[in-house]
Amino acid sequence: MSMRTPQVEADPTLPSEITIYEVGARDGLQNEKSVVPAQVKAEFIRRMASAGLATIETTSFVNPQWVPQLADAAEVLELLGDEGRGPRRPVLVPNERGLDRALEAGVGAVAIFGSATETFARKNLNRSVDESIDMFRPVVERSREAGLWVRGYVSMCFGDPWEGPVPVQQVVDVAERLMDLGCDQLSLGDTIGVATSGHVAHLLDALQERGIGLDQTAVHFHDTYGQALSNTLVALRHGITVVDSSAGGLGGCPYAESATGNLATEDLVWAMEGAGIRTGVDLESLLSTSSWMAQQLGRPSPSAVVRALTNPL
């Protein structure tokens, strides 16, 4: 029996195609308690690429003491060879030391990871928001000089576990400062998954009013409260066309304990296929990739679509 697929009913309020920015190999695996071998990570990336995911964040050059899971960043990229390089294979770099290691590995794209709130900046970066922007400035300048594509993440855009609600203008201020450094793309992170549809619309409107184009903006929703897909649809109706997601719904944030998994790439692809939106992803191939990764991790995938299609009625 062939795999079930959604009935296609085109939705004219949505874009005709989107770009999926796949974060499973980095954001998805960074909190795993047991270290996943570099060979498995490289194979995961290869399988995701063969399923049609064109943009894959591969790893992070953070201090191994902070995130032991990603201590093998250089080894993973060496295993991938040319498959791990170029503008569609970004790596996260926290500072200039991380950038040095990334440049040594021959990467073609980097991402920096800022915070909309002071408390999370302190906990995640050990710096104030101002100090973190100062830290990122030479990273972005040197990356641009080296011809790299640069993404800027802003975390805690919709709520912070220590500070509570985060004012929209505060998020816009930090986003503007990151983009002013010279980032090519901005990713708005709902780190603890508390965003709801009206809040998403308000933030996107406020960014546009500040002159930050939605063609430069991506959304990164977590599914802690089951809102990731509905929030993504609101963003797409607003003109966003780049969506961060994680194969199999892997991931969270090691510095925010209430953060559960990212939006599952399979759940996103199922919704997009049903609305007649092109993603370039072969859902069946991706499904087998996420099922394989779940076996490597020794537990079932949190993705609703993976569960539904691997246990069909």
ChimeraX attribute file (.defattr): number of C-alpha atoms within 10 A of each C-alpha:
attribute: neighborCount
match mode: 1-to-1
recipient: residues
	/A:1	3
	/A:2	5
	/A:3	9
	/A:4	10
	/A:5	12
	/A:6	12
	/A:7	11
	/A:8	13
	/A:9	11
	/A:10	14
	/A:11	13
	/A:12	11
	/A:13	13
	/A:14	21
	/A:15	18
	/A:16	15
	/A:17	15
	/A:18	18
	/A:19	18
	/A:20	24
	/A:21	24
	/A:22	26
	/A:23	27
	/A:24	30
	/A:25	23
	/A:26	25
	/A:27	24
	/A:28	23
	/A:29	23
	/A:30	22
	/A:31	19
	/A:32	17
	/A:33	10
	/A:34	10
	/A:35	15
	/A:36	16
	/A:37	12
	/A:38	20
	/A:39	13
	/A:40	13
	/A:41	24
	/A:42	23
	/A:43	16
	/A:44	20
	/A:45	26
	/A:46	17
	/A:47	19
	/A:48	26
	/A:49	17
	/A:50	15
	/A:51	19
	/A:52	16
	/A:53	23
	/A:54	17
	/A:55	19
	/A:56	26
	/A:57	23
	/A:58	27
	/A:59	32
	/A:60	30
	/A:61	23
	/A:62	21
	/A:63	15
	/A:64	13
	/A:65	9
	/A:66	12
	/A:67	15
	/A:68	16
	/A:69	22
	/A:70	26
	/A:71	19
	/A:72	19
	/A:73	22
	/A:74	19
	/A:75	15
	/A:76	23
	/A:77	24
	/A:78	17
	/A:79	15
	/A:80	18
	/A:81	13
	/A:82	12
	/A:83	15
	/A:84	26
	/A:85	19
	/A:86	15
	/A:87	16
	/A:88	20
	/A:89	24
	/A:90	28
	/A:91	29
	/A:92	25
	/A:93	24
	/A:94	23
	/A:95	21
	/A:96	17
	/A:97	14
	/A:98	18
	/A:99	26
	/A:100	15
	/A:101	17
	/A:102	24
	/A:103	16
	/A:104	10
	/A:105	18
	/A:106	16
	/A:107	22
	/A:108	21
	/A:109	25
	/A:110	30
	/A:111	26
	/A:112	23
	/A:113	22
	/A:114	24
	/A:115	27
	/A:116	28
	/A:117	24
	/A:118	17
	/A:119	18
	/A:120	23
	/A:121	21
	/A:122	15
	/A:123	12
	/A:124	18
	/A:125	19
	/A:126	13
	/A:127	17
	/A:128	17
	/A:129	20
	/A:130	12
	/A:131	13
	/A:132	19
	/A:133	20
	/A:134	13
	/A:135	16
	/A:136	20
	/A:137	18
	/A:138	15
	/A:139	25
	/A:140	28
	/A:141	16
	/A:142	14
	/A:143	23
	/A:144	17
	/A:145	9
	/A:146	12
	/A:147	12
	/A:148	20
	/A:149	22
	/A:150	25
	/A:151	26
	/A:152	26
	/A:153	25
	/A:154	25
	/A:155	25
	/A:156	28
	/A:157	32
	/A:158	25
	/A:159	22
	/A:160	24
	/A:161	16
	/A:162	11
	/A:163	12
	/A:164	11
	/A:165	13
	/A:166	15
	/A:167	14
	/A:168	19
	/A:169	14
	/A:170	13
	/A:171	22
	/A:172	23
	/A:173	13
	/A:174	21
	/A:175	26
	/A:176	16
	/A:177	14
	/A:178	25
	/A:179	18
	/A:180	12
	/A:181	17
	/A:182	17
	/A:183	22
	/A:184	18
	/A:185	21
	/A:186	26
	/A:187	24
	/A:188	27
	/A:189	25
	/A:190	27
	/A:191	30
	/A:192	27
	/A:193	29
	/A:194	23
	/A:195	25
	/A:196	18
	/A:197	15
	/A:198	10
	/A:199	16
	/A:200	22
	/A:201	15
	/A:202	11
	/A:203	20
	/A:204	24
	/A:205	15
	/A:206	16
	/A:207	20
	/A:208	12
	/A:209	11
	/A:210	14
	/A:211	10
	/A:212	20
	/A:213	15
	/A:214	20
	/A:215	12
	/A:216	16
	/A:217	23
	/A:218	26
	/A:219	25
	/A:220	26
	/A:221	30
	/A:222	30
	/A:223	24
	/A:224	20
	/A:225	13
	/A:226	15
	/A:227	17
	/A:228	27
	/A:229	17
	/A:230	15
	/A:231	24
	/A:232	25
	/A:233	18
	/A:234	20
	/A:235	23
	/A:236	20
	/A:237	14
	/A:238	17
	/A:239	17
	/A:240	23
	/A:241	22
	/A:242	24
	/A:243	23
	/A:244	27
	/A:245	31
	/A:246	31
	/A:247	31
	/A:248	32
	/A:249	27
	/A:250	29
	/A:251	27
	/A:252	26
	/A:253	20
	/A:254	16
	/A:255	14
	/A:256	17
	/A:257	10
	/A:258	15
	/A:259	21
	/A:260	20
	/A:261	27
	/A:262	32
	/A:263	31
	/A:264	32
	/A:265	31
	/A:266	25
	/A:267	21
	/A:268	23
	/A:269	23
	/A:270	17
	/A:271	17
	/A:272	23
	/A:273	20
	/A:274	15
	/A:275	20
	/A:276	20
	/A:277	21
	/A:278	14
	/A:279	19
	/A:280	15
	/A:281	21
	/A:282	15
	/A:283	22
	/A:284	16
	/A:285	15
	/A:286	24
	/A:287	23
	/A:288	17
	/A:289	22
	/A:290	27
	/A:291	20
	/A:292	17
	/A:293	22
	/A:294	16
	/A:295	12
	/A:296	12
	/A:297	16
	/A:298	9
	/A:299	10
	/A:300	15
	/A:301	21
	/A:302	18
	/A:303	23
	/A:304	13
	/A:305	22
	/A:306	26
	/A:307	15
	/A:308	11
	/A:309	14
	/A:310	12
	/A:311	8
	/A:312	9
	/A:313	5
